[in-house]
Amino acid sequence: MKSEPPVLESAAGPHTVINGKEVVNFASANYLGLLGHEKLLESCTSSLEKYGVGSCGPRGFYGTIDVHLDCEARIAKFLGTPDSILYSYGLSTMFSAIPAFSLRNV
């Protein structure tokens, strides 16, 4: 028996529509509830118009985006640390930051 994956038919908020039925969403990473926040949507639209959907390459190879540097500086100031780093997705963290903290005698 082959099962079909559920089809999401609306934004992933606290409730969503899957296969035509409204359900409570327990599977989303939208745990801060920011997905439909109006100011965030406006900011995202403005950023998309300026930068497109991303840098299209890793920082070390292609370069970085000014807003990433600004965000890192703000995070470092908030945390009271000399610097911080952002990763575009969790897998990057797994392959670089975690191994760096695991080095011996450094």
N, CA, C and O atoms as CSV, one atom per row, in Angstrom:
chain,resi,resn,atom,element,x,y,z
A,1,MET,N,N,0.840,-1.174,0.000
A,1,MET,CA,C,0.000,0.000,0.000
A,1,MET,C,C,0.888,1.241,0.000
A,1,MET,O,O,1.736,1.396,0.880
A,2,LYS,N,N,0.704,2.111,-0.962
A,2,LYS,CA,C,1.484,3.333,-1.068
A,2,LYS,C,C,0.666,4.488,-0.499
A,2,LYS,O,O,-0.465,4.725,-0.926
A,3,SER,N,N,1.242,5.208,0.467
A,3,SER,CA,C,0.515,6.345,1.028
A,3,SER,C,C,1.020,7.643,0.409
A,3,SER,O,O,2.194,7.755,0.057
A,4,GLU,N,N,0.152,8.593,0.282
A,4,GLU,CA,C,0.495,9.895,-0.275
A,4,GLU,C,C,0.838,10.848,0.871
A,4,GLU,O,O,0.214,10.794,1.931
A,5,PRO,N,N,1.819,11.712,0.663
A,5,PRO,CA,C,2.142,12.679,1.716
A,5,PRO,C,C,1.015,13.697,1.865
A,5,PRO,O,O,0.313,13.987,0.897
A,6,PRO,N,N,0.835,14.242,3.071
A,6,PRO,CA,C,-0.195,15.260,3.254
A,6,PRO,C,C,0.128,16.500,2.422
A,6,PRO,O,O,1.297,16.838,2.237
A,7,VAL,N,N,-0.896,17.170,1.927
A,7,VAL,CA,C,-0.715,18.371,1.116
A,7,VAL,C,C,-1.130,19.585,1.941
A,7,VAL,O,O,-2.292,19.728,2.319
A,8,LEU,N,N,-0.166,20.452,2.211
A,8,LEU,CA,C,-0.403,21.675,2.966
A,8,LEU,C,C,-1.025,22.708,2.035
A,8,LEU,O,O,-0.471,23.003,0.976
A,9,GLU,N,N,-2.183,23.264,2.429
A,9,GLU,CA,C,-2.923,24.180,1.561
A,9,GLU,C,C,-3.055,25.582,2.138
A,9,GLU,O,O,-3.840,26.386,1.635
A,10,SER,N,N,-2.297,25.886,3.189
A,10,SER,CA,C,-2.331,27.222,3.785
A,10,SER,C,C,-1.008,27.469,4.496
A,10,SER,O,O,-0.156,26.584,4.574
A,11,ALA,N,N,-0.848,28.682,5.011
A,11,ALA,CA,C,0.370,29.004,5.759
A,11,ALA,C,C,0.458,28.141,7.014
A,11,ALA,O,O,-0.560,27.729,7.569
A,12,ALA,N,N,1.677,27.875,7.450
A,12,ALA,CA,C,1.893,27.016,8.617
A,12,ALA,C,C,1.811,27.829,9.902
A,12,ALA,O,O,2.837,28.185,10.481
A,13,GLY,N,N,0.602,28.120,10.345
A,13,GLY,CA,C,0.379,28.827,11.603
A,13,GLY,C,C,-0.066,27.842,12.668
A,13,GLY,O,O,0.146,26.638,12.523
A,14,PRO,N,N,-0.685,28.340,13.745
A,14,PRO,CA,C,-1.185,27.437,14.795
A,14,PRO,C,C,-2.214,26.446,14.260
A,14,PRO,O,O,-2.313,25.314,14.733
A,15,HIS,N,N,-2.974,26.892,13.270
A,15,HIS,CA,C,-3.903,26.023,12.544
A,15,HIS,C,C,-3.499,26.080,11.081
A,15,HIS,O,O,-2.992,27.098,10.611
A,16,THR,N,N,-3.719,25.017,10.381
A,16,THR,CA,C,-3.409,24.980,8.956
A,16,THR,C,C,-4.417,24.080,8.260
A,16,THR,O,O,-5.184,23.375,8.914
A,17,VAL,N,N,-4.414,24.105,6.949
A,17,VAL,CA,C,-5.324,23.252,6.179
A,17,VAL,C,C,-4.490,22.199,5.468
A,17,VAL,O,O,-3.590,22.515,4.690
A,18,ILE,N,N,-4.806,20.940,5.750
A,18,ILE,CA,C,-4.118,19.814,5.119
A,18,ILE,C,C,-5.163,18.929,4.461
A,18,ILE,O,O,-6.119,18.485,5.098
A,19,ASN,N,N,-4.961,18.684,3.177
A,19,ASN,CA,C,-5.891,17.858,2.399
A,19,ASN,C,C,-7.339,18.316,2.574
A,19,ASN,O,O,-8.250,17.498,2.700
A,20,GLY,N,N,-7.540,19.664,2.579
A,20,GLY,CA,C,-8.882,20.214,2.659
A,20,GLY,C,C,-9.480,20.284,4.049
A,20,GLY,O,O,-10.628,20.702,4.196
A,21,LYS,N,N,-8.743,19.890,5.070
A,21,LYS,CA,C,-9.280,19.869,6.428
A,21,LYS,C,C,-8.441,20.775,7.328
A,21,LYS,O,O,-7.214,20.684,7.327
A,22,GLU,N,N,-9.110,21.665,8.111
A,22,GLU,CA,C,-8.385,22.506,9.059
A,22,GLU,C,C,-7.961,21.659,10.256
A,22,GLU,O,O,-8.765,20.932,10.840
A,23,VAL,N,N,-6.678,21.769,10.607
A,23,VAL,CA,C,-6.128,20.976,11.706
A,23,VAL,C,C,-5.273,21.864,12.607
A,23,VAL,O,O,-4.844,22.943,12.197
A,24,VAL,N,N,-5.028,21.408,13.830
A,24,VAL,CA,C,-4.076,22.070,14.721
A,24,VAL,C,C,-2.687,21.645,14.275
A,24,VAL,O,O,-2.438,20.461,14.051
A,25,ASN,N,N,-1.788,22.602,14.145
A,25,ASN,CA,C,-0.456,22.335,13.615
A,25,ASN,C,C,0.542,22.100,14.748
A,25,ASN,O,O,0.922,23.037,15.449
A,26,PHE,N,N,0.958,20.863,14.921
A,26,PHE,CA,C,1.981,20.517,15.904
A,26,PHE,C,C,3.330,20.245,15.245
A,26,PHE,O,O,4.289,19.911,15.940
A,27,ALA,N,N,3.429,20.379,13.925
A,27,ALA,CA,C,4.628,19.961,13.202
A,27,ALA,C,C,5.482,21.117,12.686
A,27,ALA,O,O,6.519,20.873,12.069
A,28,SER,N,N,5.088,22.344,12.914
A,28,SER,CA,C,5.794,23.489,12.343
A,28,SER,C,C,6.939,23.956,13.233
A,28,SER,O,O,6.938,23.730,14.443
A,29,ALA,N,N,7.910,24.610,12.613
A,29,ALA,CA,C,8.986,25.254,13.365
A,29,ALA,C,C,8.627,26.713,13.646
A,29,ALA,O,O,9.495,27.493,14.037
A,30,ASN,N,N,7.383,27.087,13.455
A,30,ASN,CA,C,6.922,28.457,13.697
A,30,ASN,C,C,6.557,28.645,15.168
A,30,ASN,O,O,5.491,29.173,15.483
A,31,TYR,N,N,7.433,28.218,16.060
A,31,TYR,CA,C,7.130,28.218,17.486
A,31,TYR,C,C,7.088,29.615,18.083
A,31,TYR,O,O,6.552,29.778,19.179
A,32,LEU,N,N,7.625,30.631,17.417
A,32,LEU,CA,C,7.522,32.004,17.908
A,32,LEU,C,C,6.299,32.718,17.346
A,32,LEU,O,O,6.002,33.847,17.736
A,33,GLY,N,N,5.590,32.062,16.432
A,33,GLY,CA,C,4.375,32.627,15.869
A,33,GLY,C,C,4.603,33.844,14.990
A,33,GLY,O,O,3.727,34.703,14.891
A,34,LEU,N,N,5.759,33.935,14.352
A,34,LEU,CA,C,6.093,35.106,13.548
A,34,LEU,C,C,5.729,34.964,12.073
A,34,LEU,O,O,5.878,35.917,11.309
A,35,LEU,N,N,5.263,33.811,11.668
A,35,LEU,CA,C,5.038,33.535,10.253
A,35,LEU,C,C,4.145,34.554,9.562
A,35,LEU,O,O,4.443,34.951,8.436
A,36,GLY,N,N,3.080,34.984,10.183
A,36,GLY,CA,C,2.165,35.925,9.546
A,36,GLY,C,C,2.238,37.330,10.116
A,36,GLY,O,O,1.348,38.138,9.851
A,37,HIS,N,N,3.271,37.649,10.895
A,37,HIS,CA,C,3.400,38.966,11.528
A,37,HIS,C,C,3.573,40.050,10.456
A,37,HIS,O,O,4.483,39.970,9.631
A,38,GLU,N,N,2.698,41.061,10.473
A,38,GLU,CA,C,2.646,42.068,9.408
A,38,GLU,C,C,3.964,42.825,9.228
A,38,GLU,O,O,4.420,42.991,8.096
A,39,LYS,N,N,4.584,43.290,10.319
A,39,LYS,CA,C,5.854,44.027,10.195
A,39,LYS,C,C,6.949,43.142,9.622
A,39,LYS,O,O,7.783,43.599,8.841
A,40,LEU,N,N,6.943,41.878,10.014
A,40,LEU,CA,C,7.939,40.938,9.502
A,40,LEU,C,C,7.732,40.694,8.006
A,40,LEU,O,O,8.700,40.628,7.247
A,41,LEU,N,N,6.484,40.561,7.586
A,41,LEU,CA,C,6.190,40.373,6.162
A,41,LEU,C,C,6.649,41.579,5.343
A,41,LEU,O,O,7.208,41.416,4.259
A,42,GLU,N,N,6.412,42.790,5.859
A,42,GLU,CA,C,6.853,44.006,5.162
A,42,GLU,C,C,8.375,44.041,5.049
A,42,GLU,O,O,8.919,44.363,3.992
A,43,SER,N,N,9.054,43.709,6.140
A,43,SER,CA,C,10.518,43.711,6.153
A,43,SER,C,C,11.069,42.663,5.191
A,43,SER,O,O,12.038,42.917,4.475
A,44,CYS,N,N,10.448,41.483,5.178
A,44,CYS,CA,C,10.892,40.414,4.279
A,44,CYS,C,C,10.712,40.812,2.820
A,44,CYS,O,O,11.586,40.561,1.990
A,45,THR,N,N,9.579,41.431,2.510
A,45,THR,CA,C,9.323,41.865,1.136
A,45,THR,C,C,10.370,42.879,0.697
A,45,THR,O,O,10.898,42.794,-0.412
A,46,SER,N,N,10.667,43.832,1.563
A,46,SER,CA,C,11.679,44.849,1.262
A,46,SER,C,C,13.054,44.214,1.051
A,46,SER,O,O,13.775,44.581,0.124
A,47,SER,N,N,13.411,43.265,1.912
A,47,SER,CA,C,14.710,42.585,1.795
A,47,SER,C,C,14.793,41.740,0.530
A,47,SER,O,O,15.836,41.700,-0.123
A,48,LEU,N,N,13.699,41.064,0.181
A,48,LEU,CA,C,13.679,40.273,-1.056
A,48,LEU,C,C,13.876,41.152,-2.285
A,48,LEU,O,O,14.564,40.768,-3.231
A,49,GLU,N,N,13.265,42.334,-2.262
A,49,GLU,CA,C,13.429,43.253,-3.392
A,49,GLU,C,C,14.880,43.718,-3.517
A,49,GLU,O,O,15.382,43.901,-4.627
A,50,LYS,N,N,15.554,43.908,-2.378
A,50,LYS,CA,C,16.933,44.401,-2.402
A,50,LYS,C,C,17.951,43.300,-2.678
A,50,LYS,O,O,18.854,43.487,-3.493
A,51,TYR,N,N,17.817,42.140,-2.001
A,51,TYR,CA,C,18.851,41.102,-2.035
A,51,TYR,C,C,18.495,39.868,-2.855
A,51,TYR,O,O,19.381,39.079,-3.183
A,52,GLY,N,N,17.224,39.682,-3.194
A,52,GLY,CA,C,16.823,38.426,-3.812
A,52,GLY,C,C,16.631,37.375,-2.722
A,52,GLY,O,O,16.421,37.723,-1.561
A,53,VAL,N,N,16.702,36.106,-3.080
A,53,VAL,CA,C,16.415,35.043,-2.108
A,53,VAL,C,C,17.635,34.571,-1.325
A,53,VAL,O,O,17.501,33.696,-0.470
A,54,GLY,N,N,18.795,35.108,-1.581
A,54,GLY,CA,C,19.976,34.718,-0.818
A,54,GLY,C,C,21.246,35.083,-1.549
A,54,GLY,O,O,21.209,35.612,-2.660
A,55,SER,N,N,22.367,34.800,-0.922
A,55,SER,CA,C,23.660,35.150,-1.517
A,55,SER,C,C,24.082,34.165,-2.603
A,55,SER,O,O,25.012,34.437,-3.362
A,56,CYS,N,N,23.408,33.033,-2.677
A,56,CYS,CA,C,23.672,32.011,-3.699
A,56,CYS,C,C,25.057,31.389,-3.574
A,56,CYS,O,O,25.625,30.922,-4.561
A,57,GLY,N,N,25.584,31.385,-2.389
A,57,GLY,CA,C,26.880,30.751,-2.166
A,57,GLY,C,C,27.294,30.868,-0.715
A,57,GLY,O,O,26.776,31.712,0.016
A,58,PRO,N,N,28.228,30.024,-0.289
A,58,PRO,CA,C,28.698,30.078,1.094
A,58,PRO,C,C,29.513,31.344,1.350
A,58,PRO,O,O,30.135,31.888,0.438
A,59,ARG,N,N,29.503,31.803,2.593
A,59,ARG,CA,C,30.174,33.047,2.954
A,59,ARG,C,C,31.651,33.045,2.598
A,59,ARG,O,O,32.153,34.017,2.033
A,60,GLY,N,N,32.344,31.978,2.917
A,60,GLY,CA,C,33.778,31.919,2.680
A,60,GLY,C,C,34.152,31.956,1.215
A,60,GLY,O,O,35.275,32.326,0.871
A,61,PHE,N,N,33.245,31.584,0.361
A,61,PHE,CA,C,33.511,31.524,-1.075
A,61,PHE,C,C,32.973,32.754,-1.797
A,61,PHE,O,O,33.671,33.378,-2.596
A,62,TYR,N,N,31.723,33.090,-1.504
A,62,TYR,CA,C,31.018,34.130,-2.251
A,62,TYR,C,C,31.067,35.486,-1.555
A,62,TYR,O,O,31.037,36.526,-2.214
A,63,GLY,N,N,31.141,35.477,-0.247
A,63,GLY,CA,C,31.054,36.710,0.525
A,63,GLY,C,C,29.851,36.660,1.438
A,63,GLY,O,O,29.189,35.628,1.553
A,64,THR,N,N,29.571,37.770,2.085
A,64,THR,CA,C,28.448,37.814,3.008
A,64,THR,C,C,27.590,39.035,2.712
A,64,THR,O,O,27.970,39.894,1.916
A,65,ILE,N,N,26.450,39.105,3.344
A,65,ILE,CA,C,25.503,40.192,3.119
A,65,ILE,C,C,25.587,41.157,4.300
A,65,ILE,O,O,25.694,40.727,5.448
A,66,ASP,N,N,25.539,42.451,4.022
A,66,ASP,CA,C,25.695,43.468,5.059
A,66,ASP,C,C,24.715,43.308,6.215
A,66,ASP,O,O,25.082,43.550,7.365
A,67,VAL,N,N,23.479,42.906,5.937
A,67,VAL,CA,C,22.506,42.756,7.024
A,67,VAL,C,C,22.868,41.593,7.944
A,67,VAL,O,O,22.526,41.621,9.126
A,68,HIS,N,N,23.554,40.568,7.424
A,68,HIS,CA,C,24.021,39.479,8.286
A,68,HIS,C,C,25.070,39.998,9.259
A,68,HIS,O,O,25.038,39.667,10.444
A,69,LEU,N,N,25.995,40.807,8.763
A,69,LEU,CA,C,27.033,41.378,9.628
A,69,LEU,C,C,26.415,42.277,10.697
A,69,LEU,O,O,26.830,42.247,11.855
A,70,ASP,N,N,25.425,43.074,10.303
A,70,ASP,CA,C,24.742,43.942,11.255
A,70,ASP,C,C,24.019,43.119,12.319
A,70,ASP,O,O,24.082,43.438,13.506
A,71,CYS,N,N,23.340,42.071,11.895
A,71,CYS,CA,C,22.615,41.209,12.837
A,71,CYS,C,C,23.579,40.524,13.800
A,71,CYS,O,O,23.303,40.436,14.996
A,72,GLU,N,N,24.709,40.038,13.285
A,72,GLU,CA,C,25.715,39.407,14.144
A,72,GLU,C,C,26.250,40.394,15.177
A,72,GLU,O,O,26.446,40.033,16.337
A,73,ALA,N,N,26.487,41.637,14.761
A,73,ALA,CA,C,26.971,42.659,15.696
A,73,ALA,C,C,25.933,42.942,16.777
A,73,ALA,O,O,26.279,43.102,17.948
A,74,ARG,N,N,24.672,43.003,16.390
A,74,ARG,CA,C,23.600,43.252,17.367
A,74,ARG,C,C,23.460,42.088,18.351
A,74,ARG,O,O,23.255,42.301,19.546
A,75,ILE,N,N,23.570,40.863,17.843
A,75,ILE,CA,C,23.487,39.686,18.720
A,75,ILE,C,C,24.648,39.686,19.707
A,75,ILE,O,O,24.451,39.439,20.897
A,76,ALA,N,N,25.861,39.962,19.217
A,76,ALA,CA,C,27.040,39.999,20.091
A,76,ALA,C,C,26.869,41.064,21.173
A,76,ALA,O,O,27.180,40.820,22.338
A,77,LYS,N,N,26.380,42.234,20.795
A,77,LYS,CA,C,26.165,43.304,21.778
A,77,LYS,C,C,25.143,42.867,22.821
A,77,LYS,O,O,25.344,43.076,24.017
A,78,PHE,N,N,24.046,42.262,22.367
A,78,PHE,CA,C,23.001,41.797,23.277
A,78,PHE,C,C,23.539,40.756,24.255
A,78,PHE,O,O,23.208,40.779,25.441
A,79,LEU,N,N,24.371,39.840,23.750
A,79,LEU,CA,C,24.917,38.770,24.587
A,79,LEU,C,C,26.140,39.210,25.389
A,79,LEU,O,O,26.580,38.498,26.292
A,80,GLY,N,N,26.690,40.380,25.062
A,80,GLY,CA,C,27.889,40.850,25.750
A,80,GLY,C,C,29.124,40.071,25.350
A,80,GLY,O,O,30.023,39.865,26.165
A,81,THR,N,N,29.176,39.635,24.099
A,81,THR,CA,C,30.323,38.882,23.592
A,81,THR,C,C,31.026,39.705,22.517
A,81,THR,O,O,30.426,40.616,21.946
A,82,PRO,N,N,32.303,39.393,22.232
A,82,PRO,CA,C,33.015,40.169,21.224
A,82,PRO,C,C,32.486,39.955,19.804
A,82,PRO,O,O,32.659,40.824,18.950
A,83,ASP,N,N,31.856,38.830,19.543
A,83,ASP,CA,C,31.388,38.543,18.187
A,83,ASP,C,C,30.328,37.454,18.232
A,83,ASP,O,O,30.120,36.822,19.268
A,84,SER,N,N,29.666,37.240,17.120
A,84,SER,CA,C,28.713,36.138,16.972
A,84,SER,C,C,28.710,35.736,15.506
A,84,SER,O,O,29.279,36.429,14.662
A,85,ILE,N,N,28.069,34.618,15.210
A,85,ILE,CA,C,27.987,34.158,13.822
A,85,ILE,C,C,26.595,33.588,13.574
A,85,ILE,O,O,26.013,32.935,14.440
A,86,LEU,N,N,26.076,33.845,12.385
A,86,LEU,CA,C,24.785,33.309,11.962
A,86,LEU,C,C,25.002,32.246,10.902
A,86,LEU,O,O,25.896,32.359,10.063
A,87,TYR,N,N,24.188,31.233,10.948
A,87,TYR,CA,C,24.187,30.215,9.906
A,87,TYR,C,C,22.827,30.231,9.236
A,87,TYR,O,O,21.808,30.436,9.895
A,88,SER,N,N,22.807,30.016,7.936
A,88,SER,CA,C,21.549,30.090,7.201
A,88,SER,C,C,20.651,28.884,7.448
A,88,SER,O,O,19.437,28.963,7.258
A,89,TYR,N,N,21.233,27.788,7.862
A,89,TYR,CA,C,20.401,26.647,8.235
A,89,TYR,C,C,21.186,25.701,9.135
A,89,TYR,O,O,22.417,25.717,9.143
A,90,GLY,N,N,20.468,24.883,9.888
A,90,GLY,CA,C,21.055,24.075,10.938
A,90,GLY,C,C,22.144,23.123,10.515
A,90,GLY,O,O,23.068,22.863,11.285
A,91,LEU,N,N,22.058,22.592,9.297
A,91,LEU,CA,C,23.066,21.639,8.840
A,91,LEU,C,C,24.452,22.279,8.781
A,91,LEU,O,O,25.454,21.617,9.052
A,92,SER,N,N,24.511,23.565,8.429
A,92,SER,CA,C,25.798,24.270,8.407
A,92,SER,C,C,26.430,24.267,9.791
A,92,SER,O,O,27.638,24.079,9.937
A,93,THR,N,N,25.607,24.475,10.791
A,93,THR,CA,C,26.093,24.501,12.168
A,93,THR,C,C,26.704,23.161,12.537
A,93,THR,O,O,27.769,23.090,13.148
A,94,MET,N,N,26.006,22.099,12.152
A,94,MET,CA,C,26.482,20.756,12.475
A,94,MET,C,C,27.861,20.484,11.903
A,94,MET,O,O,28.679,19.820,12.539
A,95,PHE,N,N,28.126,20.992,10.706
A,95,PHE,CA,C,29.375,20.672,10.028
A,95,PHE,C,C,30.503,21.657,10.283
A,95,PHE,O,O,31.627,21.416,9.843
A,96,SER,N,N,30.240,22.771,10.986
A,96,SER,CA,C,31.335,23.709,11.234
A,96,SER,C,C,31.445,24.143,12.687
A,96,SER,O,O,32.508,23.979,13.285
A,97,ALA,N,N,30.404,24.684,13.269
A,97,ALA,CA,C,30.503,25.200,14.635
A,97,ALA,C,C,30.693,24.089,15.659
A,97,ALA,O,O,31.563,24.190,16.524
A,98,ILE,N,N,29.909,23.050,15.574
A,98,ILE,CA,C,30.013,21.966,16.557
A,98,ILE,C,C,31.382,21.296,16.497
A,98,ILE,O,O,31.980,21.088,17.553
A,99,PRO,N,N,31.919,20.944,15.319
A,99,PRO,CA,C,33.272,20.379,15.287
A,99,PRO,C,C,34.329,21.347,15.833
A,99,PRO,O,O,35.304,20.911,16.447
A,100,ALA,N,N,34.147,22.645,15.617
A,100,ALA,CA,C,35.120,23.616,16.136
A,100,ALA,C,C,35.159,23.586,17.655
A,100,ALA,O,O,36.232,23.712,18.245
A,101,PHE,N,N,34.014,23.421,18.295
A,101,PHE,CA,C,33.975,23.347,19.756
A,101,PHE,C,C,34.483,22.004,20.272
A,101,PHE,O,O,34.776,21.864,21.459
A,102,SER,N,N,34.586,21.033,19.395
A,102,SER,CA,C,35.026,19.693,19.792
A,102,SER,C,C,36.527,19.479,19.637
A,102,SER,O,O,37.032,18.416,19.997
A,103,LEU,N,N,37.250,20.461,19.111
A,103,LEU,CA,C,38.696,20.315,18.913
A,103,LEU,C,C,39.414,20.219,20.256
A,103,LEU,O,O,39.042,20.882,21.224
A,104,ARG,N,N,40.435,19.392,20.296
A,104,ARG,CA,C,41.230,19.245,21.519
A,104,ARG,C,C,42.449,20.152,21.445
A,104,ARG,O,O,42.959,20.446,20.363
A,105,ASN,N,N,42.900,20.582,22.594
A,105,ASN,CA,C,44.137,21.360,22.724
A,105,ASN,C,C,44.145,22.621,21.869
A,105,ASN,O,O,45.174,22.978,21.296
A,106,VAL,N,N,43.026,23.280,21.785
A,106,VAL,CA,C,42.985,24.529,21.003
A,106,VAL,C,C,42.815,25.699,21.933
A,106,VAL,O,O,42.757,26.843,21.482
